[in-house]
Each structure stands twice: as structure tokens, then as C-alpha cells.
Amino acid sequence: MSNDITVDDLRRILASCAGATEGGSLDGDILDKSFDDLGYDSLAMMETASVISREFGIVIPDDELFDLETPRALLELVNGLVRTAG
């Protein structure tokens, strides 16, 4: 698939992977909030990567996934991988 993943796509995926947000909110501008502030731990990030792989066919290497600190960094990585694959 060659379409970029949007912030709304990512927001939907993040919400589905964490259920109800425990510490943070996915409302408003989330791009530069840390995953820690949004309440996402390593398990939620692994689930997020799994959903992105299933829905968009993009595999995020584990070592890169755990270096990502914000949704913006995740979107930039994933969309870069989308463009490379497309």
C-alpha cells in the first residue's frame, strides 16, 4: 500500500491498542506528546506496531519502535517505510 498514514489513522490505532487511555488523552494535538505522557507502555506500542503491520503492511523493526518517543516520530518512520515500500 502506498498511501501515507494520517494522524487520524494513528489516533484510531492508538485508541484501539490501549483501550481507554489511562494517563493521557488522544484529543487535540498529540503529535509531540510523549508516549509516556499519553499512557503508552511497551506492550501498547507493540500492539500499535502489530495493527499498523496488519492494516498497512508496514513492519516496524523492534529496535526502531522502542526508540520512538512521540506520535510524530512514529508517523514519520511509518510513512517513510510506506514510501520506500511503495
C-alpha distances in whole Angstrom, upper triangle without the diagonal:
4,6,9,10,14,17,17,14,16,19,18,17,20,22,21,22,25,26,29,29,32,33,31,29,26,27,28,26,25,23,26,28,28,26,30,31,28,30,27,28,26,26,24,22,21,20,18,16,16,14,12,11,11,9,6,7,9,12,15,18,21,23,21,20,24,25,23,25,24,21,20,20,17,15,16,15,12,11,12,11,7,9,11,8,6
4,7,9,12,16,17,14,16,19,19,18,21,23,23,23,26,28,30,30,33,33,31,29,26,27,27,25,24,22,25,27,27,26,30,31,28,30,27,29,27,27,25,23,22,22,19,17,18,17,13,13,14,12,9,10,10,14,16,19,22,23,21,20,24,24,22,25,23,20,19,19,17,14,14,14,11,9,10,9,6,6,9,7,5
4,6,9,13,13,11,13,16,16,16,19,21,21,21,24,26,28,27,31,31,28,26,23,24,23,22,21,19,22,24,25,24,28,28,26,28,26,27,26,26,24,22,22,21,18,17,18,16,13,14,15,12,9,11,11,15,16,20,23,24,21,20,24,24,21,23,21,18,17,17,15,12,13,14,11,8,11,11,7,8,11,10,8
4,6,10,11,9,11,14,15,14,16,19,19,20,22,24,26,25,28,28,25,24,20,21,20,19,18,15,19,21,22,21,25,25,23,25,23,25,24,24,22,19,20,20,16,15,17,15,12,13,15,12,9,12,11,14,15,18,21,22,19,18,21,21,18,20,17,14,13,14,12,9,10,11,8,5,9,9,7,8,11,11,10
4,7,8,6,7,10,11,11,13,15,16,16,19,20,22,21,24,25,22,20,16,18,18,16,15,13,16,18,19,18,22,22,19,22,19,22,21,21,18,16,17,16,13,13,14,12,9,12,13,10,8,11,10,13,14,17,19,21,18,16,19,19,16,18,15,12,11,12,10,7,9,10,7,6,10,10,8,11,14,13,13
4,5,5,6,9,10,11,12,14,15,17,18,20,21,20,23,23,20,18,14,15,14,13,12,11,15,16,18,17,21,21,18,21,19,22,22,22,19,17,19,18,14,15,17,14,12,15,16,13,12,15,14,17,16,20,21,23,20,18,20,20,17,18,14,11,10,13,11,8,10,12,10,9,12,14,12,13,17,17,16
4,5,5,6,9,10,10,12,14,15,16,18,18,17,20,20,16,14,11,11,11,9,9,8,12,13,15,14,18,17,15,18,16,19,20,21,17,16,18,17,13,15,17,15,13,16,17,15,14,17,16,18,17,20,21,22,19,17,19,19,15,15,12,8,8,11,10,7,10,13,11,11,14,16,15,16,19,20,19
4,5,5,6,9,10,10,12,14,16,16,17,16,20,20,17,14,10,11,11,11,10,11,14,15,17,16,20,19,16,18,17,20,21,21,18,17,19,17,14,16,17,14,13,17,17,14,14,18,17,19,19,22,23,25,22,19,22,22,18,18,15,11,12,15,13,11,14,16,14,14,17,18,16,19,22,21,21
4,6,5,6,9,10,11,12,15,15,17,17,20,21,18,16,12,13,14,14,13,12,16,17,18,16,20,20,16,18,17,19,20,19,16,15,17,15,11,13,14,11,9,13,13,10,10,14,14,16,16,20,21,23,20,17,20,21,17,18,15,11,12,15,12,10,13,14,12,12,16,16,14,16,19,19,18
4,5,5,6,8,10,10,12,14,15,14,18,18,15,14,10,12,13,12,10,10,13,13,14,13,16,16,13,15,13,16,16,16,13,12,14,12,9,10,12,10,9,12,13,11,11,14,13,15,14,17,18,20,17,14,17,17,14,14,11,8,10,12,9,8,11,12,10,11,15,15,14,17,19,19,19
4,5,5,6,9,10,11,12,12,11,15,15,12,10,7,9,10,10,8,10,13,12,14,12,15,15,11,13,12,16,17,17,13,13,15,13,10,13,15,12,12,15,16,14,15,18,17,18,17,20,20,22,20,17,18,19,16,15,12,9,11,14,11,11,14,16,14,15,18,19,18,20,23,23,23
4,6,5,6,9,10,10,12,12,16,17,15,12,9,11,13,14,12,13,17,16,17,15,18,17,14,15,14,17,18,17,13,14,15,13,10,13,14,10,11,14,14,12,13,17,17,18,18,21,21,24,21,18,20,21,18,18,15,12,15,17,14,13,17,18,15,16,20,20,18,21,24,23,23
4,5,5,6,9,10,12,12,16,17,15,14,11,13,15,16,13,14,17,16,16,14,16,17,13,14,12,15,15,14,10,10,12,9,6,9,10,7,8,11,11,10,11,14,14,15,15,18,18,20,18,15,17,19,16,16,14,11,14,15,12,12,16,16,13,15,18,17,16,20,22,21,21
4,5,5,6,8,10,9,12,13,11,11,8,12,14,14,11,12,14,13,13,10,13,13,10,10,9,11,13,12,8,8,11,9,6,10,11,9,10,13,14,13,14,17,16,16,15,18,17,19,17,14,15,17,14,14,12,9,13,14,11,12,15,16,14,16,19,19,18,22,23,23,24
4,6,6,6,7,7,11,13,11,9,7,10,13,14,12,14,17,15,15,12,14,14,10,11,10,13,15,14,10,11,13,11,9,13,14,11,13,16,16,15,17,19,19,19,19,21,20,23,21,18,19,20,18,17,15,12,16,17,15,15,19,19,17,19,22,22,22,25,27,26,27
4,6,5,8,10,13,15,14,13,11,14,17,18,16,17,20,18,18,15,17,17,14,13,12,14,15,13,10,11,12,9,8,12,12,9,11,14,13,13,15,18,18,18,18,21,20,23,21,18,19,21,19,19,17,15,18,19,16,17,20,20,18,20,23,22,21,25,26,25,26
4,6,9,9,12,14,14,13,12,15,18,19,16,17,19,17,16,13,15,16,12,11,9,11,11,9,6,8,9,6,6,9,9,8,11,13,13,13,15,17,17,16,16,18,17,20,19,15,16,19,16,17,16,14,17,18,15,16,19,19,17,19,22,21,21,24,26,24,26
4,6,6,8,11,11,11,11,14,17,18,15,17,18,16,15,11,12,13,10,8,7,9,11,9,6,9,11,8,9,12,13,12,14,17,17,17,19,21,20,19,18,20,18,21,20,16,16,19,17,16,15,14,18,18,16,17,21,20,19,22,24,24,24,27,28,28,29
4,6,9,12,12,11,11,14,18,19,16,19,21,18,18,15,15,16,12,11,11,13,15,12,9,13,14,11,11,15,15,13,16,19,18,18,20,22,22,22,21,24,22,24,24,20,20,23,20,20,18,17,20,22,19,20,24,23,22,24,27,26,26,29,31,30,31
4,6,9,9,9,10,12,16,18,15,18,20,17,17,14,15,14,11,10,11,13,16,15,12,15,17,14,14,18,18,17,19,22,21,21,23,25,25,25,24,26,24,26,25,22,22,24,21,20,19,17,21,22,20,21,25,25,24,26,29,28,28,31,33,32,33
4,6,6,6,8,11,14,15,13,16,17,14,14,11,11,10,7,6,8,11,14,14,11,13,16,14,14,17,18,17,19,22,22,22,23,26,25,24,23,25,23,25,23,20,19,21,19,17,15,15,18,20,18,19,23,23,22,24,27,27,27,30,32,32,33
4,6,8,11,13,16,17,15,18,18,15,14,12,11,10,8,6,8,11,14,14,12,14,17,16,16,19,20,20,21,24,25,25,26,28,27,26,25,26,24,25,24,21,20,22,20,18,17,17,20,21,20,22,25,25,25,27,30,30,30,33,34,34,36
4,7,10,12,15,16,13,16,16,12,12,10,9,7,6,5,8,11,15,15,13,15,18,18,17,20,22,21,23,26,26,26,28,29,28,27,25,26,24,25,24,21,19,20,18,16,15,16,19,20,19,21,24,25,25,27,29,29,30,33,34,35,36
4,7,9,11,12,10,13,13,9,10,9,9,6,4,5,9,12,15,16,13,15,18,17,16,19,21,20,21,24,25,24,26,28,26,26,24,25,24,24,23,20,19,20,17,14,13,13,16,18,17,19,21,22,22,24,27,27,28,30,32,33,34
4,5,8,10,8,12,13,10,11,11,11,9,6,8,11,14,17,18,15,16,19,18,16,19,21,20,20,24,24,23,24,27,26,26,24,26,25,26,24,21,21,21,18,16,14,13,15,18,17,18,21,22,22,23,26,27,27,29,31,32,32
4,7,8,6,10,12,10,12,11,13,10,7,10,11,15,17,18,14,15,18,16,14,17,19,17,17,21,22,20,21,24,23,23,22,24,23,25,23,19,20,20,17,15,12,10,13,16,15,15,18,20,19,20,23,24,24,26,28,29,29
4,7,7,11,13,11,14,14,16,13,10,13,15,18,21,21,18,18,22,20,18,21,23,20,20,24,24,22,23,26,25,26,25,28,27,28,26,23,23,24,20,18,15,13,15,18,17,17,20,22,21,22,25,26,25,28,30,31,31
4,6,9,11,10,14,15,17,14,12,15,17,20,23,24,20,20,23,22,19,22,24,22,21,25,26,24,24,27,26,27,25,28,28,29,26,23,24,24,20,18,14,13,14,17,17,16,19,21,21,21,24,26,25,27,30,30,30
4,6,8,8,12,13,15,13,11,15,16,20,22,23,20,19,22,22,19,21,24,22,20,24,25,23,23,26,24,25,23,26,26,26,23,21,22,21,17,15,11,10,10,14,15,14,16,19,19,19,21,23,23,24,27,28,28
4,6,5,8,9,12,10,8,12,12,16,18,19,16,15,19,18,15,18,20,19,18,21,23,21,21,24,22,23,20,23,22,23,20,18,18,18,14,12,8,7,8,11,12,12,14,16,16,17,20,21,21,23,25,26,27
4,6,8,10,13,12,10,14,14,17,18,20,17,15,18,19,15,17,20,19,17,20,22,21,20,22,20,21,18,21,21,21,18,16,17,16,12,10,6,5,5,8,9,9,11,13,14,14,16,18,19,20,22,24,24
4,6,9,11,10,10,14,14,16,18,20,18,16,19,20,17,18,22,21,19,23,25,24,23,25,22,22,20,21,21,20,18,16,16,15,11,9,6,7,6,8,10,11,12,14,16,16,18,20,21,22,24,26,27
4,6,8,6,7,10,11,14,16,18,16,14,18,19,16,18,21,21,20,23,25,24,24,26,23,23,20,22,21,21,18,16,15,15,11,8,6,7,9,10,12,13,15,16,17,19,20,22,23,25,26,28,29
4,5,5,6,9,9,11,13,15,13,12,16,17,15,16,20,20,19,22,24,24,23,25,22,22,18,19,18,18,16,13,12,12,9,5,5,7,9,10,11,13,15,15,17,19,20,21,23,25,26,27,29
4,5,5,6,5,7,9,12,10,9,12,13,12,13,17,17,16,19,21,21,21,23,20,19,16,18,16,16,14,11,10,11,8,6,6,7,10,10,10,13,15,15,16,18,20,20,22,24,25,26,28
4,5,5,5,7,10,12,11,11,14,15,14,16,19,19,20,22,24,24,25,26,23,22,19,20,17,17,16,14,12,12,11,8,9,11,14,14,14,17,18,18,19,22,23,24,25,28,29,29,31
4,5,8,10,13,15,13,13,17,18,16,19,21,21,21,24,26,26,26,28,25,25,22,23,21,21,19,17,15,15,13,10,9,11,14,15,15,17,19,20,21,23,25,26,27,29,30,31,33
4,6,9,12,14,11,11,15,15,13,16,19,18,18,21,23,22,23,25,23,23,20,22,20,21,19,16,15,16,13,11,9,10,13,14,14,16,18,19,19,21,23,24,25,27,29,29,31
4,7,10,11,9,10,14,14,13,16,18,18,19,22,23,23,24,26,24,23,20,22,19,20,19,16,15,16,14,12,12,12,16,16,15,18,20,20,21,23,25,25,26,29,30,31,32
4,7,8,6,7,10,10,10,12,14,15,16,18,20,20,21,22,20,19,17,18,16,17,16,12,11,13,12,10,10,11,14,14,13,16,18,18,18,21,22,22,23,26,27,27,29
4,6,5,6,9,10,11,12,14,16,17,18,20,21,22,23,21,19,16,17,14,15,15,12,10,12,12,11,12,13,17,16,14,17,20,19,19,22,23,23,24,27,28,28,30
4,5,5,6,9,10,10,12,14,15,16,18,20,21,21,18,16,14,14,10,12,12,9,7,11,11,11,13,14,17,15,14,17,19,17,17,21,22,21,23,26,26,26,28
4,5,5,6,9,10,11,12,14,15,17,18,20,20,18,16,14,15,12,14,15,11,10,14,14,14,15,16,19,18,15,18,21,19,18,22,23,22,23,27,27,26,28
4,5,5,6,9,10,11,12,14,15,16,18,19,17,16,14,15,13,15,15,11,11,14,13,13,13,13,16,16,13,16,19,17,16,20,22,21,22,25,25,25,27
4,5,5,6,9,10,10,12,14,15,16,17,14,13,11,12,10,12,11,7,8,11,9,10,11,11,14,13,10,13,15,14,13,17,18,17,19,22,22,22,24
4,5,5,6,9,10,10,12,14,15,15,13,11,9,10,8,11,11,8,9,12,12,14,14,14,17,15,12,15,17,15,14,18,19,17,18,22,22,21,23
4,5,5,6,9,10,10,12,14,14,13,12,11,13,12,15,15,11,12,15,14,16,16,14,17,17,13,15,18,16,15,18,20,18,19,22,23,21,24
4,5,5,6,9,10,11,12,13,11,11,10,12,12,15,13,10,12,14,12,14,13,11,14,14,10,12,15,13,12,15,17,15,16,19,20,19,21
4,6,5,6,9,10,10,10,8,7,6,9,9,12,11,8,10,13,11,14,14,12,14,13,9,11,14,11,9,13,15,13,14,17,17,16,19
4,5,5,6,9,10,10,9,8,9,11,11,14,14,11,13,16,15,17,17,15,18,17,13,14,17,15,12,15,17,15,15,19,19,17,19
4,5,5,6,8,9,9,10,11,14,14,17,16,13,16,18,16,18,17,15,17,17,13,14,17,15,12,15,17,15,15,18,19,17,19
4,5,5,5,7,6,8,8,12,13,16,14,12,15,17,15,17,16,13,15,14,11,11,13,12,9,11,13,11,11,15,16,14,15
4,6,5,5,5,5,8,11,12,15,14,12,16,18,16,19,18,16,18,17,13,13,15,13,10,12,14,11,11,15,15,13,14
4,6,6,8,9,11,14,16,19,18,16,19,21,20,22,21,18,20,20,16,16,18,16,13,15,17,14,13,17,17,15,16
4,6,8,11,13,16,18,21,19,17,20,22,20,22,20,17,19,19,15,14,17,16,12,13,16,14,12,16,17,14,15
4,5,9,11,15,17,20,17,16,19,21,19,21,20,17,17,17,14,12,14,13,9,10,13,10,8,12,13,11,11
4,7,10,13,15,18,17,15,19,21,19,22,21,19,19,18,15,14,16,14,10,12,13,10,9,12,12,9,11
4,6,10,12,15,13,12,16,17,16,19,18,16,16,15,12,12,13,10,7,9,10,7,7,10,10,8,10
4,6,9,12,11,10,13,15,14,18,18,16,17,15,12,13,14,11,8,11,12,8,10,13,12,10,13
4,6,8,7,6,10,11,11,14,15,14,15,12,9,11,12,8,7,11,11,8,11,14,13,12,15
4,6,5,6,9,10,11,15,16,16,17,14,12,14,14,10,10,14,13,11,14,16,14,14,18
4,5,5,6,9,10,14,16,16,17,14,12,15,16,12,13,16,16,14,17,19,18,18,21
4,6,6,7,9,13,15,16,17,14,13,16,16,12,14,17,16,15,18,20,19,19,23
4,6,5,7,10,12,13,14,10,9,12,12,9,11,14,13,12,15,17,16,17,20
4,5,6,9,11,11,13,10,8,11,12,9,10,14,14,13,15,18,17,18,21
4,5,8,11,12,14,11,10,14,14,12,13,17,17,16,19,21,21,21,24
4,6,10,12,13,9,9,13,13,11,13,16,16,16,19,21,20,21,24
4,6,8,9,6,6,10,10,9,11,14,14,14,17,19,19,20,23
4,7,8,7,8,11,12,12,14,16,17,18,20,21,22,23,26
4,5,5,6,9,10,11,12,14,16,17,18,20,21,23,24
4,5,5,6,9,10,10,12,14,15,16,18,20,21,22
4,5,5,6,9,10,10,12,14,15,16,18,20,21
4,5,5,6,9,10,11,12,14,15,17,18,20
4,5,5,6,8,10,11,12,14,15,16,18
4,5,5,6,8,10,10,12,14,15,16
4,6,5,6,9,10,11,12,14,15
4,6,5,6,9,10,11,12,14
4,5,5,6,9,10,10,12
4,5,5,6,8,10,10
4,5,5,6,9,10
4,5,5,6,8
4,5,5,6
4,5,5
4,6
4
